């Protein structure tokens, strides 16, 4: 089986600008999410309750089940 090489798409200036903005925003979102997890871990290590870390003001992806999967269950 041979690989098919797709021709490079040529974008106009506006399309290229929008592509660059989209990539920049996606990378910034990844960095922001990692920083959020680091802050949550620091608060959790400082004995802030998971129920408070995953309260009503927290986005749904930051929930107790995810905290336990990511960092392990709290030690007793």
FENJO-V733134 format. One record per residue. PSI is psi in radians with two decimals (999 if undefined). NEAR is the number of other ideal C-beta (glycine too) atoms within 10 Angstrom. D_CENTER is the distance of its C-alpha to the mean C-alpha in Angstrom with 1 decimal. Layout:
BEGIN
PSI|NEAR|D_CENTER  PSI|NEAR|D_CENTER
END
This chain:
BEGIN
2.29|3|36.7  2.56|4|36.0  2.45|5|32.7  2.17|5|32.8  2.11|6|31.6  2.46|6|30.3  2.55|5|31.7  2.30|6|29.3  2.35|7|28.6  2.14|7|30.1  2.64|12|28.5  3.06|8|30.3  -0.73|7|29.2  -0.75|8|27.4  -0.75|11|25.5  -0.70|11|24.5  -0.80|11|23.5  -0.68|12|21.3  -0.79|12|19.7  -0.72|11|19.1  -0.77|10|17.5  -0.79|10|15.2  -0.76|10|14.1  -0.79|10|13.9  -0.70|10|11.7  -0.75|9|9.2  -0.71|10|9.3  -0.66|10|9.2  -0.69|10|6.1  -0.77|10|4.4  -0.79|9|7.0  -0.70|10|6.7  -0.72|13|3.7  -0.69|10|5.9  -0.65|10|8.7  -0.78|14|8.3  -0.67|15|8.5  -0.73|10|11.3  -0.71|11|13.0  -0.74|20|13.0  -0.76|14|14.5  -0.76|10|17.0  -0.72|14|18.0  -0.73|17|18.4  -0.47|9|20.4  0.20|7|22.5  0.38|7|23.4  2.35|12|21.6  2.46|12|21.9  -0.64|18|19.0  -0.52|8|20.6  -0.63|11|20.2  -0.48|17|16.6  0.68|18|15.8  -2.93|10|18.3  -0.48|4|18.9  -0.05|7|17.0  2.40|13|13.6  2.62|9|11.3  -0.52|7|12.3  -0.24|8|9.2  1.39|17|10.2  2.97|14|13.7  -0.73|14|16.4  -0.74|9|16.3  -0.70|14|12.7  -0.78|19|13.7  -0.66|12|16.8  -0.71|10|15.3  -0.74|12|12.9  -0.06|14|15.6  2.80|8|18.7  2.74|10|21.0  2.46|12|22.5  2.54|4|25.8  999|3|28.8
END
